[in-house]
Amino acid sequence: MKMVQSTLNKAIYETINLPENASIVDLGCRNAGYLNGIIEAFPGKVAKAVGVDVKDKDFGNIAYGAPVELKVMNCAEKLAFSDNSFDLVLAKDILECITDKQAFVKEIYRILKPGGEVICVNADFDSTIYNGENKDLITKVIHAYAVTKQNWMDNIDSWMGRRTYSVFHNSGFFESSVFVHSVIETEYKEGRSGYEFSKNIGWLVGESSDWVAGENTGVLTKEEYDEFISDLIKTDESGNYLFSKPYYIYKGIKNNA
């Protein structure tokens, strides 16, 4: 199954400025997808591309080769990179999973070259929207997913999107700006972000997906989850379906001081 290319990818790449022979790192890279995307978006500019994740579970799920190199590393700890190593640090959907966010920001500052860029992208999970008939159930399902920590997570913050700017900007390390991009869809189909997100929510009731192993968390019943999916299908069939998920794209340029 191939995911439909999200408009989010384009929005992220349009935020980036790269020098020639750039060195880039993706913290929490999962499967090198964004590294390959940046290389394609900036042909001939990337000399070094490092992907980092806490485990190599998804490293084999996408084709990659030079200049991409993948490393297993815990991003909640000191990063095994020298000072001033990278022109670009990308961190997507990882900040909410780290408890000591200021230590993480300091590490990004340390490994960035003077004038280098950090692009930190975080969804605001509690702001995710599905249109359907059962408002109370949909609200409950979204919030349950947003606030329930998966076993591998160090932390969870369902409002991380709206808090990303302040976490970085208040450090004083960066010249800061922030953008919001909402992924909006009107079809509930396999490969679409809304469809795949609804399937990921199934981990709460023991259903596994491509991204996460199922677990009976107790925050949602199987009957409630099945009713939620049924509601989305019926809403799509009636032509009333809509999915919206906001992502906050923070851009910081490292201060030279």
BAKOL-982802 format. One record per atom (N, C-alpha, C): atom name; z, y, x; residue number from 1. Coordinates in steps of 0.02 Angstrom, whole numbers. Layout:
N
   atomo       zz       yy       xx   num
      CA        Z        Y        X   NUM
...
***
This chain:
257
   atomo       zz       yy       xx   num
       N        0      -59       42     1
      CA        0        0        0     1
       C        0       62       44     1
       N      -46      108       31     2
      CA      -51      169       70     2
       C      -24      227       30     2
       N       20      265       62     3
      CA       46      325       30     3
       C       -8      378       26     3
       N      -11      413      -31     4
      CA      -55      470      -37     4
       C      -29      526        8     4
       N      -72      556       47     5
      CA      -51      608       94     5
       C      -18      666       56     5
       N       42      682       75     6
      CA       80      734       41     6
       C       58      803       65     6
       N       60      852       19     7
      CA       47      921       39     7
       C      101      946       86     7
       N      159      912       88     8
      CA      213      931      133     8
       C      191      928      206     8
       N      154      875      223     9
      CA      131      867      292     9
       C       93      929      316     9
       N       46      951      275    10
      CA        5     1010      293    10
       C       49     1071      299    10
       N       98     1079      254    11
      CA      142     1137      256    11
       C      183     1138      321    11
       N      205     1079      343    12
      CA      243     1075      406    12
       C      199     1093      465    12
       N      140     1064      468    13
      CA       96     1075      526    13
       C       74     1149      530    13
       N       66     1181      472    14
      CA       45     1252      472    14
       C      100     1298      498    14
       N      161     1273      499    15
      CA      218     1313      523    15
       C      223     1312      600    15
       N      191     1263      631    16
      CA      199     1251      703    16
       C      149     1291      745    16
       N      173     1317      801    17
      CA      129     1346      852    17
       C      141     1307      917    17
       N       88     1280      946    18
      CA       95     1241     1006    18
       C       57     1272     1064    18
       N       87     1271     1124    19
      CA       50     1292     1184    19
       C        5     1235     1207    19
       N      -35     1249     1258    20
      CA      -74     1196     1289    20
       C      -28     1148     1326    20
       N      -48     1084     1330    21
      CA       -8     1032     1366    21
       C       63     1029     1340    21
       N       70     1030     1275    22
      CA      136     1033     1245    22
       C      173      967     1248    22
       N      239      973     1255    23
      CA      284      915     1251    23
       C      322      921     1185    23
       N      321      869     1145    24
      CA      354      872     1079    24
       C      398      811     1070    24
       N      450      818     1028    25
      CA      493      762     1012    25
       C      509      765      937    25
       N      509      707      906    26
      CA      528      700      836    26
       C      593      662      833    26
       N      647      696      812    27
      CA      713      665      807    27
       C      720      633      738    27
       N      727      567      737    28
      CA      728      530      673    28
       C      657      515      651    28
       N      616      492      698    29
      CA      543      486      687    29
       C      524      429      641    29
       N      567      381      632    30
      CA      554      321      591    30
       C      495      281      616    30
       N      434      305      606    31
      CA      376      263      624    31
       C      320      301      659    31
       N      336      359      687    32
      CA      288      400      725    32
       C      235      433      683    32
       N      242      431      618    33
      CA      192      460      573    33
       C      181      534      585    33
       N      236      572      590    34
      CA      229      644      600    34
       C      205      661      671    34
       N      224      621      720    35
      CA      199      633      787    35
       C      123      626      789    35
       N       98      573      758    36
      CA       26      563      755    36
       C       -8      619      715    36
       N       26      642      662    37
      CA       -1      696      622    37
       C       -7      761      661    37
       N       44      776      702    38
      CA       41      837      742    38
       C      -14      832      794    38
       N      -21      774      825    39
      CA      -74      764      874    39
       C     -143      775      843    39
       N     -152      750      782    40
      CA     -215      760      746    40
       C     -225      833      726    40
       N     -171      866      707    41
      CA     -175      936      685    41
       C     -189      984      743    41
       N     -168      964      804    42
      CA     -177     1005      863    42
       C     -215      966      917    42
       N     -279      952      905    43
      CA     -316      908      951    43
       C     -319      936     1022    43
       N     -302      893     1070    44
      CA     -306      911     1140    44
       C     -247      951     1166    44
       N     -199      967     1124    45
      CA     -144     1010     1146    45
       C      -81      972     1166    45
       N      -72      911     1141    46
      CA      -10      874     1153    46
       C      -17      828     1213    46
       N       22      841     1264    47
      CA       21      800     1324    47
       C       75      745     1322    47
       N      129      759     1286    48
      CA      185      712     1283    48
       C      215      715     1213    48
       N      225      656     1183    49
      CA      252      653     1116    49
       C      303      596     1113    49
       N      367      613     1103    50
      CA      420      563     1102    50
       C      449      558     1032    50
       N      454      497     1008    51
      CA      486      484      944    51
       C      553      450      955    51
       N      604      473      920    52
      CA      672      447      928    52
       C      699      424      861    52
       N      729      365      860    53
      CA      763      343      800    53
       C      822      299      820    53
       N      870      293      774    54
      CA      931      255      789    54
       C      917      180      793    54
       N      862      158      766    55
      CA      842       88      771    55
       C      766       85      770    55
       N      739       28      793    56
      CA      666       22      798    56
       C      636      -14      738    56
       N      671      -14      682    57
      CA      650      -51      622    57
       C      579      -35      600    57
       N      560       29      602    58
      CA      495       49      576    58
       C      444       65      631    58
       N      461       51      693    59
      CA      416       68      748    59
       C      350       30      743    59
       N      350      -29      714    60
      CA      289      -69      711    60
       C      247      -57      649    60
       N      267      -10      606    61
      CA      233       -1      542    61
       C      175       48      544    61
       N      161       77      602    62
      CA      105      124      606    62
       C       75      119      676    62
       N       11      128      680    63
      CA      -22      124      745    63
       C       -5      185      787    63
       N       10      174      850    64
      CA       23      230      895    64
       C        5      209      966    64
       N       -9      257     1007    65
      CA      -24      246     1077    65
       C      -15      310     1114    65
       N      -36      312     1177    66
      CA      -28      373     1218    66
       C      -57      433     1181    66
       N      -22      490     1182    67
      CA       37      506     1221    67
       C      104      492     1186    67
       N      103      452     1133    68
      CA      164      438     1095    68
       C      207      386     1130    68
       N      271      400     1137    69
      CA      320      353     1165    69
       C      380      352     1117    69
       N      403      292     1100    70
      CA      458      285     1052    70
       C      521      261     1087    70
       N      578      291     1070    71
      CA      641      274     1101    71
       C      695      264     1048    71
       N      738      214     1059    72
      CA      797      204     1016    72
       C      853      248     1043    72
       N      879      292      999    73
      CA      930      339     1021    73
       C      968      364      959    73
       N     1033      372      966    74
      CA     1074      399      911    74
       C     1074      475      915    74
       N     1042      507      867    75
      CA     1035      580      869    75
       C     1100      616      853    75
       N     1151      579      830    76
      CA     1216      608      818    76
       C     1257      615      882    76
       N     1229      590      938    77
      CA     1263      593     1002    77
       C     1221      635     1051    77
       N     1246      644     1112    78
      CA     1209      682     1162    78
       C     1142      648     1174    78
       N     1088      687     1173    79
      CA     1021      661     1181    79
       C     1005      649     1254    79
       N      973      593     1268    80
      CA      958      574     1337    80
       C      894      608     1362    80
       N      893      675     1358    81
      CA      838      714     1383    81
       C      866      770     1427    81
       N      826      791     1475    82
      CA      846      846     1519    82
       C      843      912     1482    82
       N      878      962     1509    83
      CA      873     1030     1482    83
       C      801     1054     1485    83
       N      782     1095     1436    84
      CA      716     1129     1436    84
       C      658     1079     1442    84
       N      661     1026     1403    85
      CA      610      973     1408    85
       C      551      981     1361    85
       N      561     1013     1303    86
      CA      511     1011     1250    86
       C      491     1080     1225    86
       N      427     1084     1207    87
      CA      401     1145     1175    87
       C      415     1144     1100    87
       N      422     1085     1072    88
      CA      434     1079      999    88
       C      482     1022      986    88
       N      532     1035      945    89
      CA      576      983      919    89
       C      566      982      843    89
       N      548      923      817    90
      CA      543      913      745    90
       C      601      869      722    90
       N      634      889      669    91
      CA      689      850      641    91
       C      682      851      565    91
       N      660      796      536    92
      CA      648      793      464    92
       C      696      743      431    92
       N      730      767      379    93
      CA      775      725      339    93
       C      826      687      383    93
       N      855      722      431    94
      CA      906      692      473    94
       C      970      733      475    94
       N      964      799      466    95
      CA     1023      843      473    95
       C     1078      824      423    95
       N     1058      804      362    96
      CA     1109      787      312    96
       C     1147      724      330    96
       N     1121      684      376    97
      CA     1151      621      394    97
       C     1198      627      455    97
       N     1203      686      483    98
      CA     1244      698      543    98
       C     1305      738      526    98
       N     1364      714      546    99
      CA     1426      749      530    99
       C     1434      813      570    99
       N     1429      809      637   100
      CA     1438      868      679   100
       C     1371      904      688   100
       N     1355      944      639   101
      CA     1290      977      638   101
       C     1283     1029      693   101
       N     1337     1063      711   102
      CA     1333     1113      764   102
       C     1320     1081      832   102
       N     1348     1022      843   103
      CA     1334      986      906   103
       C     1260      966      908   103
       N     1232      946      852   104
      CA     1162      928      847   104
       C     1117      988      862   104
       N     1135     1046      832   105
      CA     1097     1107      844   105
       C     1101     1127      918   105
       N     1159     1120      949   106
      CA     1166     1137     1020   106
       C     1123     1092     1064   106
       N     1117     1028     1045   107
      CA     1075      982     1083   107
       C     1002     1000     1077   107
       N      982     1020     1017   108
      CA      912     1042     1008   108
       C      899     1104     1051   108
       N      945     1151     1050   109
      CA      938     1211     1092   109
       C      933     1193     1166   109
       N      973     1145     1187   110
      CA      975     1125     1258   110
       C      909     1095     1280   110
       N      879     1052     1240   111
      CA      819     1017     1262   111
       C      755     1057     1250   111
       N      759     1112     1212   112
      CA      701     1154     1203   112
       C      689     1199     1263   112
       N      626     1209     1280   113
      CA      608     1258     1330   113
       C      620     1328     1303   113
       N      631     1378     1347   114
      CA      636     1447     1323   114
       C      574     1466     1282   114
       N      586     1494     1223   115
      CA      531     1511     1178   115
       C      504     1453     1139   115
       N      532     1393     1149   116
      CA      511     1334     1112   116
       C      532     1337     1039   116
       N      503     1294      998   117
      CA      514     1295      926   117
       C      551     1233      902   117
       N      596     1242      854   118
      CA      623     1186      817   118
       C      600     1194      745   118
       N      574     1139      717   119
      CA      556     1136      647   119
       C      601     1084      615   119
       N      646     1106      572   120
      CA      693     1061      539   120
       C      678     1061      464   120
       N      661     1003      438   121
      CA      640      997      368   121
       C      689      953      330   121
       N      714      980      275   122
      CA      762      942      235   122
       C      747      950      161   122
       N      747      893      126   123
      CA      742      895       54   123
       C      808      917       24   123
       N      805      951      -33   124
      CA      864      967      -71   124
       C      867      916     -128   124
       N      900      859     -114   125
      CA      895      802     -159   125
       C      921      815     -229   125
       N      974      855     -234   126
      CA     1001      869     -301   126
       C      956      914     -342   126
       N      903      942     -310   127
      CA      856      985     -345   127
       C      792      946     -365   127
       N      790      882     -352   128
      CA      732      841     -371   128
       C      726      839     -447   128
       N      665      842     -471   129
      CA      653      845     -543   129
       C      604      791     -564   129
       N      622      755     -616   130
      CA      576      713     -655   130
       C      578      738     -726   130
       N      520      747     -757   131
      CA      519      760     -829   131
       C      519      694     -866   131
       N      560      690     -918   132
      CA      564      629     -959   132
       C      600      645    -1023   132
       N      612      594    -1063   133
      CA      645      603    -1128   133
       C      721      604    -1122   133
       N      748      561    -1079   134
      CA      821      553    -1075   134
       C      848      598    -1019   134
       N      863      660    -1037   135
      CA      885      709     -987   135
       C      950      688     -953   135
       N      997      664     -992   136
      CA     1063      646     -964   136
       C     1056      589     -914   136
       N     1015      539     -931   137
      CA     1007      482     -886   137
       C      971      503     -822   137
       N      917      542     -828   138
      CA      880      563     -769   138
       C      924      605     -723   138
       N      965      649     -752   139
      CA     1011      689     -713   139
       C     1061      645     -676   139
       N     1087      595     -711   140
      CA     1135      550     -681   140
       C     1104      510     -624   140
       N     1044      485     -633   141
      CA     1011      444     -583   141
       C      998      486     -519   141
       N      970      545     -528   142
      CA      955      588     -471   142
       C     1018      605     -432   142
       N     1071      624     -467   143
      CA     1133      643     -433   143
       C     1165      583     -398   143
       N     1162      525     -430   144
      CA     1190      464     -400   144
       C     1156      449     -334   144
       N     1090      455     -333   145
      CA     1054      443     -271   145
       C     1071      496     -219   145
       N     1076      558     -240   146
      CA     1085      614     -194   146
       C     1152      611     -158   146
       N     1203      584     -190   147
      CA     1270      588     -161   147
       C     1296      522     -134   147
       N     1258      468     -140   148
      CA     1281      402     -118   148
       C     1256      387      -48   148
       N     1302      377       -2   149
      CA     1285      368       69   149
       C     1263      297       82   149
       N     1206      290      115   150
      CA     1184      224      138   150
       C     1223      204      199   150
       N     1227      138      212   151
      CA     1271      112      264   151
       C     1256      139      333   151
       N     1193      153      348   152
      CA     1174      175      415   152
       C     1189      249      427   152
       N     1204      286      373   153
      CA     1213      358      379   153
       C     1282      375      408   153
       N     1283      426      450   154
      CA     1345      453      476   154
       C     1377      500      426   154
       N     1335      531      384   155
      CA     1357      582      336   155
       C     1304      588      282   155
       N     1320      624      228   156
      CA     1270      639      177   156
       C     1286      706      145   156
       N     1235      746      133   157
      CA     1243      811      100   157
       C     1182      823       57   157
       N     1190      817       -9   158
      CA     1134      822      -55   158
       C     1107      893      -59   158
       N     1143      943      -32   159
      CA     1121     1012      -32   159
       C     1096     1034       37   159
       N     1080      987       80   160
      CA     1063     1005      148   160
       C     1002     1050      151   160
       N      955     1042      107   161
      CA      896     1085      108   161
       C      914     1158      105   161
       N      954     1177       56   162
      CA      972     1247       48   162
       C     1020     1272      102   162
       N     1050     1226      141   163
      CA     1097     1245      192   163
       C     1068     1244      263   163
       N     1007     1220      270   164
      CA      978     1212      336   164
       C      973     1278      374   164
       N      949     1330      340   165
      CA      941     1395      373   165
       C     1007     1418      404   165
       N     1060     1416      366   166
      CA     1124     1443      390   166
       C     1151     1401      448   166
       N     1142     1335      446   167
      CA     1167     1292      499   167
       C     1136     1313      567   167
       N     1071     1326      566   168
      CA     1037     1345      629   168
       C     1046     1419      645   168
       N     1035     1461      596   169
      CA     1035     1533      610   169
       C     1104     1558      632   169
       N     1156     1532      602   170
      CA     1224     1555      619   170
       C     1246     1533      689   170
       N     1208     1488      720   171
      CA     1224     1469      788   171
       C     1209     1525      838   171
       N     1164     1570      819   172
      CA     1144     1624      863   172
       C     1095     1604      916   172
       N     1071     1542      915   173
      CA     1027     1516      967   173
       C      953     1531      954   173
       N      936     1548      892   174
      CA      866     1550      874   174
       C      847     1613      835   174
       N      784     1632      841   175
      CA      753     1680      795   175
       C      729     1638      735   175
       N      756     1652      676   176
      CA      750     1606      620   176
       C      705     1630      564   176
       N      673     1582      532   177
      CA      638     1594      468   177
       C      641     1530      428   177
       N      631     1535      363   178
      CA      634     1476      320   178
       C      583     1482      265   178
       N      554     1425      247   179
      CA      503     1420      195   179
       C      523     1363      148   179
       N      500     1366       87   180
      CA      513     1312       39   180
       C      445     1285       16   180
       N      438     1220       20   181
      CA      378     1187       -6   181
       C      399     1133      -56   181
       N      373     1139     -116   182
      CA      388     1089     -167   182
       C      329     1040     -174   182
       N      345      976     -168   183
      CA      295      924     -183   183
       C      294      916     -259   183
       N      237      929     -289   184
      CA      231      927     -362   184
       C      176      878     -381   184
       N      191      833     -427   185
      CA      143      783     -450   185
       C      145      777     -526   185
       N       88      760     -554   186
      CA       84      752     -627   186
       C       62      682     -647   186
       N       62      636     -599   187
      CA       45      566     -613   187
       C       97      519     -582   187
       N      118      471     -620   188
      CA      165      421     -596   188
       C      126      359     -576   188
       N      106      357     -512   189
      CA       64      303     -488   189
       C       88      279     -420   189
       N       77      216     -405   190
      CA       94      188     -341   190
       C       61      228     -285   190
       N       99      242     -233   191
      CA       74      281     -178   191
       C       91      354     -183   191
       N      109      377     -243   192
      CA      130      447     -252   192
       C      204      454     -233   192
       N      222      514     -212   193
      CA      290      525     -189   193
       C      341      511     -244   193
       N      328      534     -304   194
      CA      375      523     -359   194
       C      384      451     -377   194
       N      330      413     -375   195
      CA      333      341     -390   195
       C      374      306     -336   195
       N      359      320     -272   196
      CA      394      286     -218   196
       C      467      306     -216   196
       N      482      370     -231   197
      CA      551      392     -231   197
       C      591      356     -286   197
       N      560      347     -344   198
      CA      594      312     -399   198
       C      609      240     -380   198
       N      565      209     -342   199
      CA      577      140     -319   199
       C      632      138     -266   199
       N      635      189     -223   200
      CA      688      192     -173   200
       C      757      198     -206   200
       N      759      232     -263   201
      CA      822      240     -299   201
       C      850      172     -320   201
       N      807      122     -326   202
      CA      829       56     -345   202
       C      878       23     -298   202
       N      884       50     -236   203
      CA      932       21     -189   203
       C     1003       26     -217   203
       N     1015       75     -261   204
      CA     1082       84     -290   204
       C     1104       25     -332   204
       N     1055      -13     -357   205
      CA     1072      -70     -401   205
       C     1050     -136     -370   205
       N     1039     -136     -304   206
      CA     1024     -198     -269   206
       C      952     -214     -258   206
       N      906     -168     -275   207
      CA      835     -180     -265   207
       C      813     -151     -199   207
       N      780     -191     -158   208
      CA      756     -168      -93   208
       C      688     -135     -100   208
       N      674      -90      -54   209
      CA      609      -57      -51   209
       C      584      -59       20   209
       N      527      -27       32   210
      CA      500      -24      100   210
       C      546       14      147   210
       N      589       58      120   211
      CA      629      102      161   211
       C      701       80      167   211
       N      728       44      118   212
      CA      800       31      119   212
       C      815      -36       85   212
       N      865      -72      111   213
      CA      887     -135       81   213
       C      932     -120       21   213
       N      925     -160      -30   214
      CA      964     -150      -91   214
       C     1038     -162      -81   214
       N     1078     -128     -123   215
      CA     1150     -136     -120   215
       C     1178     -120     -189   215
       N     1225     -161     -213   216
      CA     1257     -147     -277   216
       C     1312      -96     -266   216
       N     1295      -32     -274   217
      CA     1341       22     -258   217
       C     1392       35     -313   217
       N     1376       15     -374   218
      CA     1421       27     -430   218
       C     1415       96     -462   218
       N     1372      139     -434   219
      CA     1365      206     -462   219
       C     1314      209     -519   219
       N     1277      154     -527   220
      CA     1224      150     -577   220
       C     1216       77     -597   220
       N     1205       64     -661   221
      CA     1194       -5     -682   221
       C     1120      -22     -678   221
       N     1105      -86     -675   222
      CA     1035     -108     -674   222
       C     1001      -88     -739   222
       N     1037      -90     -795   223
      CA     1009      -70     -859   223
       C      990        4     -859   223
       N     1033       45     -830   224
      CA     1018      117     -827   224
       C      957      130     -783   224
       N      953       95     -727   225
      CA      896      105     -682   225
       C      832       83     -717   225
       N      832       25     -749   226
      CA      773        1     -784   226
       C      752       48     -839   226
       N      800       77     -875   227
      CA      784      126     -927   227
       C      753      189     -897   227
       N      779      208     -840   228
      CA      751      266     -804   228
       C      678      255     -786   228
       N      661      198     -758   229
      CA      592      182     -740   229
       C      548      179     -803   229
       N      574      148     -855   230
      CA      536      144     -918   230
       C      522      213     -946   230
       N      570      258     -941   231
      CA      561      326     -965   231
       C      505      361     -927   231
       N      504      352     -861   232
      CA      451      384     -821   232
       C      382      357     -839   232
       N      378      292     -850   233
      CA      313      262     -868   233
       C      289      289     -935   233
       N      334      291     -984   234
      CA      316      316    -1051   234
       C      297      390    -1048   234
       N      333      429    -1008   235
      CA      318      500    -1002   235
       C      250      510     -970   235
       N      233      469     -921   236
      CA      167      473     -890   236
       C      113      455     -940   236
       N      124      402     -978   237
      CA       75      380    -1027   237
       C       62      432    -1081   237
       N      113      473    -1096   238
      CA      106      524    -1148   238
       C       76      589    -1120   238
       N       65      591    -1053   239
      CA       37      650    -1022   239
       C       87      705    -1007   239
       N      152      689    -1010   240
      CA      204      739    -1001   240
       C      242      732     -935   240
       N      220      686     -892   241
      CA      256      673     -829   241
       C      248      730     -780   241
       N      303      746     -745   242
      CA      301      792     -689   242
       C      357      773     -640   242
       N      340      774     -576   243
      CA      388      762     -523   243
       C      386      822     -476   243
       N      445      846     -456   244
      CA      449      901     -409   244
       C      508      891     -363   244
       N      495      900     -298   245
      CA      548      891     -248   245
       C      541      946     -195   245
       N      591      990     -189   246
      CA      586     1045     -141   246
       C      609     1026      -71   246
       N      569     1048      -22   247
      CA      586     1039       48   247
       C      593     1107       81   247
       N      647     1117      116   248
      CA      658     1179      153   248
       C      636     1169      225   248
       N      589     1210      247   249
      CA      561     1205      314   249
       C      589     1262      356   249
       N      635     1246      400   250
      CA      665     1295      444   250
       C      626     1298      510   250
       N      612     1358      532   251
      CA      580     1368      598   251
       C      624     1412      641   251
       N      643     1387      699   252
      CA      683     1425      746   252
       C      648     1430      813   252
       N      646     1489      841   253
      CA      618     1499      908   253
       C      676     1512      955   253
       N      681     1472     1008   254
      CA      738     1475     1053   254
       C      743     1543     1088   254
       N      801     1573     1082   255
      CA      815     1635     1117   255
       C      815     1623     1192   255
       N      790     1670     1230   256
      CA      786     1662     1302   256
       C      851     1681     1337   256
       N      897     1712     1301   257
      CA      960     1734     1332   257
       C     1002     1675     1352   257
***
